[in-house]
Structures are given as C-alpha cells and as structure tokens.
Amino acid sequence: MRYREDFDREVEVREDWIPMADGTRLHAWIWLPVDAAEDPVPALLEYLPYRKGDWTAPRDAQRHPYYAGHGYASVRVDLRGSGNSEGVMLDEYSEQELDDGVAVVEWLAAQPWCTGRVGMFGISWGGFNSLQIAARRPEPLKAIVTVCSADDRYDNDVHYIGGSVLGIDMAGWSGTMLAFTARPPDPVAVGDAWLPMWKERLDALEPFIHTWLAHQERDDYWRRGSVCEDYSAVGAAVLAVGGWADPYRDTVLRLVEHLPGPVRGILGPWAHQYPDIALPPGPHIGFLQETVRWWDHWLKDVDNGVTDTPLLRSWMQEPVPPATAYAERPGRWVADDAWPSSSTRWTEHALGTDTPVRVHSPQHTGVDAGRFFPYGNATDLPPDQRAEDGRSACFDTGPLTRRTEILGRARVRLRMDADRPRGTVIVRLCDVAPDGSSTLVSRGVMNLGSRYGRDRSVPWEPGVPEDVEVELTGTGYAFPAGHRVRVAVSTAYWPWVWPQPDDPTLTVWPARSALLMPERPEGTDDGRDAVDFDEPEQATPLAIVRGASEGRPERVVTHDVGTGEWVLDVDPNYGGSRTYPDGLVYTESARERYRIRSDDPLSAVAGSEWEITLERDGWNASVRTSSELTATEGHFVVRSTLEARTGDQVVAERTWHREIPRTAG
C-alpha cells in the first residue's frame, strides 16, 4: 500500500447543506481543489446512510481526498434521516432516497466550482443507489462505479435467496439497520437541533423487516429499484466491480451481459470491501487509480484507453485447501471481450446411475456455510465441507484426468420429486482433494414453490416428478487433475435459508440429473495481452485510535447433544470501538445468534443485539436494540425493542411485535 499526500491539486474540505424540494437539508462534506472556482472540476458523489462523521470516516479518508487531489470535487452526503442530514429514513432505496439523490446530482452540477458533469460511486448501499439513480437518467450523471452491489433487489440482496427467506441477513441486517437508523446526529454539525432531530427519527422508526417479510414474492415492491427490470434505462457509463467472496458477484456478470451502453466489469478474489482495502482475501489492486482513469475518460474526455480494456477482467482462482480466511488467494487475471464468453464451452456431467437417491437433511445443515457477507474477518469463509457433505446427498465425478477451469455460473439440473408441497433444495459445488478435504466452490438455492418464477408460489405436487434447474453463484475456479468435483444436495441450509415447515424428503434420479459447467479450455488466454493492475494507493489514513477488542470469538458453533439444539453465535465485527481526531468516542458491540434443533424446522430462532454509544466533551448518546425472528407453520413472528438515552434521560423506549403470514417463505 502506498499512501499519498502529493497530489496535482491542493485540496480543502468544505461542509455544506444541500436543500431538497420540501425544505429538508442533506449534510455534505466536499473535498475540493482549492482553485476549483477558477478551474472548475467534475463532481463525484458517494451517497450513504452510514454516517460520514464516524462509521465510514476511515474509509472516506482513503478515497475522497485522493479523488480531489486528482482534480475532482469528491462529495460524501448522508441520506435523509441518517448521519447529520435532516428528515427521517423509512426504508432502503425508497422513492424519497432516489428523488433526493437526483436532486443532489443536479445541485452539484449547478455549483460554480463544477464543470456540470457528475459521477457516482459506492460499495454495497452506495453501489445500489448509484445504479438506481443512473436508471433515472439525470442529465449531469455521466458515469458510475458500482462495487459489491446488486441489480436485483429481490433475488440478489439480503432478504431472499432462490425465493426463500434469507434467515441469516433478513433478521441480522434488519437488526443492524434498526440500530443504525436510531443513531443521533452530531451536535458539532447541527448544534442544539440534535435532540429534536433525534426524537423525530426515533418517533418514525419501524424495523425494516416488517416491510421485507410482507413481500415474500417478487412483486412491485422489489421490482422498483431493480435495474434488471430494464437495463436500457441506465444511461451512464458503468464500471461494475465485485469479488468472488461477495454474495453480489453475479451482478457484475449480468451487467456486462445486458447493459446496452458503455460498461466494464472486474471480478477479483475479494470480500465485501473496496478492492484496495488490505483485508483478506487478496491480492488487492490499485482500485483508485483504475477509477480515476474511468472518471478522466467519461468526465474529462481524456483519451486514456479505458474503452480498449476487456469487457470483463476476472481472477481465476487456483485450488486451495479449505480455510476460513486467505491472506491471498492464488490465481491469475483472465480477460473476456464478450459475455457470455465466446471462450466458454458448456459441458454436461450426469450425476450417477438409475438408482434413485433420497435426500432429507438435518435442520442444522448449513452451520458451516460461512458468513453471508464476508468482510475480510478471520472466520468469514466456509471451512472444510466434509461435515456438511455428510448431511447431504453427494454425487462425485471420478478423479479428473486434466485440469478443469470454470468461469461463470454453473447449473445443476435435478430430476426429482418431493413428498410434501413445500420445501427447499440447496446445491453446493465442491472441490474434493485426494485427502478427502472438501472446498466449497459455489452454491445455489431454490424454494420449490418458486420453480416457475420468483413472482409466484406454486406448491409441489407429491408423486409428480419434475426437472428443476438450480443456478449456482458465479465463480472462476480451477479444479486440478486428480481431484473430484462434488455436487452436494440438501433440504436444509440454516441459517442462510429459513426452513420451510413441511420438511420434505426429496427423491433424485441421478441418471436424469446433471451438472452443467462453463468450462474455459486450456490455452484460451494464449497470445492475449496480460491483465495487470497498479499497486494499491490511498490518501493518508485518518488518525483514529482503535478501542480494545472485547476478546470474544467471532464465530462459535455449539451443539447440545441432549436436546439436539445447535447454536451459531456470531460477532459481526464491523469495526468495534474507535476514537476520532475531533474527540468523538464511538463504541459499538453487536451479537447475532441462530438457534435450531436438528429435527424441528419450527424451532428456528434468529436474534440480533446491538449497543452503540457516542461521546464527546460531556455529550453522550446511546442506543440499545434487540431483534428476534421466529416462525410458526403459518406466520413469521418478529419481536424488536429499542432504548435510546442521553445521559440519564430516556429519549425513547419502543417495543414491536408483528405476526406476518407465511406465503412464499
């Protein structure tokens, strides 16, 4: 990592308020060349609810001064109702959020220090709304960089997977956002208005999960803001970036395939992080330099060869023994000028003989799935899959006679039957080494009721076999000669997939089922120019002091042999406690627990607890929340609590209890 202070343009930081049509003001920090009034620059916008004053401040310091030093106004804005911005936030990617975003883009373009051209960038939430705002086509918005984001709010986000409720983040992320939206503005920015602003937020607060569970099929709620509904709506040039360890990686493949306008994609080995941040798995790249070239071309008309780069650059991962973290994932960069790639050939492998196989997994299958959102922590990735394989029906190839590389989304076609109307089928693709170790390569989920489309729920008719195709998540992976390729099929995957109450047994006919793999033949890259990137660069880090670790493990699985209960206890470890240069002490502690009995799908419990405290110069505010999701045969049951305090004063105490009918979920 190279840290830079020597930029072409001297930089200053401004604080500003951006007015919305209804009079609400959004709070902004603007990193700007000091001579921008005489020599105007394009603007870059990162637009988030995650509090620029503390939570994202270390990350913001790495990139916003860097962009400004390269001749841009780099702008960080808190969403309405978050951080120091006025108003309230009622949901993610709301119409209000997108309306405000368009207004911010137009306000930036109209400033005297701006050339009138604007770009947007962001990771996760900021990548989502960059795409969504680009689909609204505000005239000044010419280019975006979207990182670890999704074009499909229903089937590629934190709520549902394969038409099934995503147990681990439907509950966990809702609990996180309950705590996050309850945080107060900072008196340093808003003065004495902080307390009435905070009370307004707390009065409007409602756990997002109530809305998310009220829409269990792909309906208009999810279609709104899903760019996949109409790729042609996106008018800006798009650089889409993702990582093979990130759950949103398939969006990059879909964007480079479907966007009609200028688009490029990069898929590295990374977790849910910017590709220049030194967290595993690496190797990391000069992401900021790569994006400056993108901005220079589309916002400054610099002829720098950006449009001559391959459509998609991907990291082909070499085989590795299973581990929950890799400092670096061995491999090489490969390039494709079209997607689907003309270099890829589909191969089909029958799963076995005519003998039918019955599949009925214990409910705790999935405890070794790893974290849904790997952040680069020590326990994020899936461990050895042998225990999970033992709870599944496995179909292995013979030892491979040659190295076999795949790039893209493999599929598994199952000729199968279910003995109950409701259920889920989970498919994992694993690399089995000669010593028996099993490394997870990819996986896919299908709610059997959504087999004809995510917008409807059609019960299975027991006794009537059907062909079901499960699409697995994308990957670039090399299976070595001598290893076996394993397809593992299970009926449970807790806590990723919320269990259906029927708990069916599946019957699979292996001879009429197959693994379809997108193979990249040996020699495909011969004669091509090598793909390479600069070493990572960032601006000088923010001088924060990290608090002492709480000392508890990140991820613990326990099993009560007497009751059959399994418990996954997780510390999400988003960053812990830190002290900022302005004296703010920010403390956070979070814990998630997922419980289930191996023989009872209705025993599932997902819980989240948060404590957050902010202190400075005699001022303090604290938030404590809890969330719990359970289910009966007919309803999801959500219980949540909130306590907010300043000093000894209780500012708000809230309790919610909702019972939401189970439809597709």
N, C-alpha and C positions, 0 to 999 in steps of 0.2 A: 504494500500500500504506500502510495506517495501522497503526502499532504502538501497542499499548495496555498501560498499566500500571494504569490507573484502573478497577478492577472494583468491582462492587457488594459482593463478598465478599472479604475479605483471605484470602490463600492461603498455606499452608505445604506443604512436601514431606516425605513420610514414606517410609521404607524398611521393607519388611515381607517376611515369608516366608509363603507360603500352603501349608498342608500338604495333600498328596494322601492317598488311602486307603492306599497302600502305604508311606507314610512319606517319600516323596520330597517335597522342598520346592521351590516355584517362587518366584523372586525378583521382587518388585514394587516399583515406585515409585508413590506415591499423591499426587497433587496434590489438596488438600482445603481447603475453607473452614475457617479456624481455629476457628470457632464451631459446627462440624458436630455436635459432641457434644450441644450444647444445641438446635440447629436442624438435624436430620438432612437429608441430601440424597440424591437418586438417584445411582447409580454408573454410570460409563461405562467400558467395558473395551476396550483395544486389546491384542491377544494375538498376539505375533510371535516368529520365531526370529532377528531381525536385529540384536539387541544394542542395548538401550536406552542402555547406558553409553557407546557411541561411534557406531555406524553410523547409527542413526536419531535420535541425540540432537538434532541441529539441527532436524529435523522435529518431534520430540516437544515441543521448547521452544516451537514456534509455536502449538500447539493445546491441549496438556494444561493449562497454566496458564490459558488462555482459558476453557476449559470450567469449571474450578474457580472462576474468578472470577465465573462466571455461575450459581453455585450447584449444582455437581456435584462428586462425587468422581471425578476422571479418573485412571484406573489403567492403567499400562503394565506388562505381565507378559511376561517371557521364557519361551518354550516350554521344556518339559522338554528338557534336554540342550543348551540354547543360552544364550548370554549368561552370566548368573550363576546360572541355575537348575540344580538337581541332575539326575542321571539322564543318559540318552542319547536321541538322536533318530535313528530308523532310516529314516524316510520322511516325505514331506509328507502332511498331513491323515490321519494314522494314527488308528486307533481310540483309541490311547492319548492322542494330542493332543486329540481331541474329548471323550473322557472327562474329561481334565484340565480342558478348557475349561468343561464343565458344572459341575464341582466349583468352579472359580474363581467362576463366576457365583453359585452358591449361597453360597459363602463371603462374597462381597461383600454379598449381600442380608442376611446374618445379622449384619453388623457394626453396632455401636451408633450409628455416625455415618451409617448408610444407612437410607433410608426403606423398603427392601425391594424397590425397583424398580431394574432394571438395563437398560442399553442396551449394545450393542456397535457398534464401528465399525472400519474399517480399509480400507486400499488394497491391492490385489493379495492377498498371502497373508492378511492380516487381513480383507479383504473376503470371501475364500473361506470362512475358518473362521467368520466371523460368520453367513453363510448356513447353513453346515452345522450349527452349534450351534443356530441358530434352528429348524432342522428337527428337532432333538431335543426341542424344547419345554420347556426348563427353566422352571419356573413364574415365577421372578422376571424373566425376559428378556422385555421388553415391546416393544422397538423396536430396529432396527439401521439403520446407514448403511453400505452396501457400495459401495466405489469401485473401479473398474477390476478387477472380479473376474468369475468365471465360474460358471455353474450347471451346466456340463458339463465334467467333468474329462478326458474323452477328446478331444472334438472341438473344444474351445474353451480349450485351455491350451497349455503349452509342449512337449507331447510329440508330438501328431499333429495333422494338418490335412487335412480331407477324407478321412480314412482312410489318409493317407500319413505316414511318419515326418517330423517337422519337423526337418530337418537342422540348421538354424541354432541352435535352442534345445534340442533333445533333447541335443545334445552340449555346447553352450555353457553352458546353465543347470545341467546336471549337473556340469560342471567348476566352475562358480561355487559350487554348494552343497557340493561336496567341500571346497573351501577354507573356506567359511563354517562348516560343521559341525566343522571341525578347529580353530577358534579357541578359545583357553583362556578360562576365567572370570578375573575380575579379582581379584587379592589384596586390593584395597581393600574389596571386598564380601564375599569368602569366606575371607579370611585364608590361613593356611598350607595349607588344604584345596585350594587352586587346583591344585597339581600332581597329587595323586591324582585329583581330579575330571577334569583334562585327560587323564590317562592312560586313565581309564575311557572317555572319549569316543573317544579315538584307537583303543583296542582294539576298540571296537564299530563303527568306521567302515566303511562299504561304499558305493561310488558308487551313487547312486540310479538311474543309467541301467541298471544290471543288472536291476533290477525293472521299470523302464518298458519296456525292449525285450522283456522276457519276456511282455508282454501287448500284442500288436500288433493285436488286435481289441478291440471294445468288450465286455469281459467283466465279471464281477462285481467285479474289482479296480477298474475305472473307474466302475462304477455306484455303488459305495459312496462316499458323499460328493457325488455329483452330484445337486443339488437338482432338476434337470429330470426325474429319475425319478419324483418325487412332489411336485409343487408344493404340494399340500394339506397336506403335513407342516409347512410353515412357519407358525408361529403368531404371530410378532411382526410389527409394522408395519415395512415395508421402504421405505427411501429408497435407490434404486439410481441410481448416478451413473457416467457414463463419458464418453469422448472419442472423436471420430471418428478421431483418430490412434492410438487404442489398439486392440490386437487383440481385447480383450474386450467391445467396444461392443455386440455383438449380445445379450449377456446382459441388458442394460437393456431391450431390446425384448421379449425373451421373458418377463422378469419382469413387466412391466406388462401383458402379454397374459394370462399364465397364473396368477399368484398370486391365490388366492381372497380373501385378506384385504387390509387396508389397504396400498396401495403407491403410490408416486410415482416418476417417472423424470426424470432430467436428462441430456441428451447435449449436451456442448459441443464446441468445436474441439480439445480438449486432448490431450496425450500421456499417458503412463503416470505421471501425477502428480496430487496433490490439486489441485482447480481454483483454489485461492487462491495456489498457488506460482508465482512470476513467472518461469516458463520457457516458451519458445515451444512450440506456438502459443497465443496469446491470442485474444480478450480473456478475462481472468480474472474471477471473481465472488467476492462475499462468501460463500464457502462456509461459514465458521464461523458466521456469523450465520444462514445458512439452516438449518444443522444444529441450532443452539441452539433455533430455532423448532420444529424437529421434536421434539427432546428435551422441550421445555417442554410441548408438547401431549400426547405419549404417556406421559411420565414424571411430569409435574406437573399434568396435567388443565387446562392453560391453554387457553382458547378463543381461539386466535390466528389462525384462518382457514386453518390448514395443510390441512385437508381440503377447502377450497374452491379450492385451486390446481389447475391442469390435471393430468390423469393423466401427461402427458409434455410436457416442455419441451425443444425441440431447437434447435440452432443451424443455420440454413440457410446453407450456405457459398456465397459468391459465387465465380465463376470467378477463378482466379489463374494466372499463368504458372508453369510447374513450377519448384520450388526445394526444396532440402533442409532449409530452415527458414523459418518465417514468424514475425516478432515478433507480428503479429496477423493472424488470418485474417478477412477482411471477411465480413460476413453480418448476419443478424438472428435474433432469437428467434421461434420459432413454437410454437403450443400445440395439443394434441390432448386431447380428453376421453375418447377410447376408443382402444384399439389391438387389432387393426389399425384404422387411422384411417378414419372414415367419409368423410373429405375426400379420400382417395386413390383414384384410379382406375387400373386396370391397363391399360397399352397394350402391344400386341404389334407387333414390327417384324421382318419376315423378314430374314435375313442376306444374301440375294442371289438369284442365278439358279439354274437347274437344274444348272449345270456343277459337278461335284464338285471339291473342293479338298483337296489332300494337305498334311498337317502333319507335319513332322519337324524338331524344333528342335535346334540345337547344345546340348551339355550345360551350357554356361556361361550360357544364357538364365536370367535372374534376378539377375545381378550388380548390376542397377540397381533391385532391389526395395526398397531401403532397409532400415532396421532393423526387425526383427520387433517389438521393444518400444521405440518412440521414448520417450526420457526428456527431451526438450527440448534435445538437443545439436545442434550446428551441422550435422551430416551425417546426421541420422536419417531424414528423409523421402525418398521416391523422387525422383530427378532426372528430367529430360526423358526420356520413354519412347520416343523415336524409335529408339534403338538396339535396345531390347527389341522394339519393334514390327517391326523389320526381321528379327528372329529368329523371328517368329510369323506365323501367317496372320491377316490383318486384314480385317474386314468393317465398312465405314463406311456411315453414313447419308449422304444428301445434306446440304448446308448447311441447318441448321434455320431455319424461317421464323418461329419465335417462341421466346421464352424458355421453357425447359422445366425445371421443378423436380421433383426426385425426393426422396422421403423413405421410407426403409425398405430392404428387401433386394431388389435386382433379381435376376432369374434368367435364365439362358441355356439354352435347350433345343437340343441338338445331335442331329441325325440323323447317325450316324457308324458307322464300322467301324474295327477295329484289326487289324493283320496279325500281332500277337503276343498271347499270352494275358495278359500283364501290362503295365501301363502307367499313366500318369497324364495327365489333361487339366487344363490350367490356363487359366482365362479371366480376362482383365483388361478393365475398362471404362474408357475414356479419353475425355478431352475434347480434341479436336483443333482448335486455333485456325487462323485463315486463314493464319498464317505457317508452319504445319506442326508447331509445337510440340505435344507430347502430354503432358497432365497426367493422372496416374493418379487415378481416382475411386473404384474399388472392384475387388475381385478375388475369385476363388473357386478351389478345388482339389477334384478328385475322383480318388481312387485307383479305377481302373476295376474292380478287384476288389470294391470296397465299394459298387457302384452299387445293390445291393439292400438295403443296410443296413450300418452300421458294425460290426455284431456278427458278420459272416461275410466270407469271402473267396471270391468266385466268379470263376474265370478267364474271360476273354473268349473267345468262340468266333470265331476269324477267319473272315471271309466271311459272317457273320450280322449285318447292320446292326441297331442298336438306337437308341432315343431315350433320351438321357441328359440329365438336368437338373442343372445346376450352380448352386447358390445362392451369390450373391456377398455379401460383408460389407455391413452396413448403412451408409447414408450419408444425409446431407442435402446436396444439391448442386444448383446452378442452372446449366444449360447455356444460354449466351446465343444469341440469334439469330445466324446466320452461322457458328457452329461446327458441327463434325460430331461425332457420337457414334460411337466406335470400339469394336468387340468384337475383342479380340486373343486368339487361341487358340494355345497352345504345348504341347509334350510334355515340357518340362523347365522347372524353376524353381529353380535352385541359387543359394544354399544353403538356401533356405526348404524345399524339398521334396527328400528324399533320392531319388536316381534309382533307378528300377526297372532290373533288369539286362537286360530284354528290349529296351529302347529301340525301341518300336514306331513305325511310321508310321500316322497316322490318316487316314481319308478322311471328309470332312464334306460333306454335301449342304446347301448354304446355303438353298435354297428351302424345305426342310423343317425348317429350324432357325430359331430366333427369339430375340430379346432381349425380355424382359418387364420393363417398368419401372413402378414405383409412382409415378405422376405426381401432383403436388399442383397442382390447377388454379389459374390466376391468379385472385385475388380471394378465395381461401379464407379469408384472415385479416381480410377487411374486416369492420368492426364489432366485432371482438373487442378486449378489453382488452389493452393492450401487456404483453408479458412483460418484466420487468426484475428485476435483482438489485442488491443493495448493492455498493459498492466493497469490495475485499478488506480484511479486518482480521486481524491476528495479534497474539499476545503478543510481548513484546520478544525479539529474536533472541538465541540463545546466542552468547556471545563466544568464537568459535573463530578460530584463525589457520590459513588455508589454506596448504599447502605449495606450493612452486614446481612448476609444470607440468613434466612430463617432456619436453615440447616435440615429441612425435611426433604425426603427424596421426591423427585419429580413424578414418579410413576411406580405404583405398588399394586400388585395383584395378590389378593388373599382368597383362600378357599376354606370355608367351614365344612369339613368332611361330614359332620353330623347332620347338618341341615341341607347341604348341597348348595349353599349360597356362595356366589363369587362376587367379590368387590374389587372394582378398579378405582384406586384413589389417585387423583392427578393434581399436581401443582402446575398450572399452565405456564408459569414463569415468563410473564410478558416483559419483565424488566425490573420488578421489585421496587425498592426504595432508592431515592436519589435526592441530592441537594444541588440546586441550580445556582449559577453565578449571581443571580439577583436576590439570593437568600431564601427562596422558596424551598421548603422541605416537603417532598411528595412521597407518601408512603402508601403502598398497596399490598394487599395479601388476598390471594384467591385460591379456592379449592373446589374441585369437582369430584363427585363420587357417583359411580354407576354400579347398581346392585342388580343381581338376578339369581334365581335358583335354576339349576340346570334342567329341572323337569317342569317348569311352570312359566309360560310366556307372559302371564299376567302379573308376575312378581317383579317385573322390571321397574326400577326407580332411577331417575337421573336427577342429581341435585347440584346446585351451584351456590357458593357463598363468597361474598366479596366484602372487604373492608378497605376504604380509601380515606386518607387524611391529608389535608393541605394546611401548611402552617407557615407564617412569616410575620415577624415583628409584632407579636401579640395577637395576630389574627389567626383563626383556625376554623376549619370546616371539616366535617367528617360524614361519610356515607357508609351505611352497612345494609347489605341486601342479602336475601336468600330466595332461591327459586327451586321448585321441585315439580317434576313431571312424572305422573303415573298413568295407568290406563286400566279400565275395566273392559269387558268384552264389547261394550257399546260406546264408551266415551273415553276421551283423554281428560285427565284431571290435572289442572295447573294451580299450584299454590305459590304465592310470592309475597315477600314482605320487604319493607323499606323503612329505615330510620335515618334521618338527616339531622345533624346537630351543628351548632356553632357555640363553642364554649360549653356552658351548662344548659343552653337553650335548645329545646327540641323544636326544630323548624318544621318537620313533617314526620308523621308516622302513618304508613299505609299498609293495608293487607288486601290481597286479591285472591279470590277463589273462583275458578271457572271450570265448568264441565262442557266439553266440546264434543259433539257427536263424531264417532269414527265413521268415515266414508271410505276413501281410498286407503287411508292409513290404518 
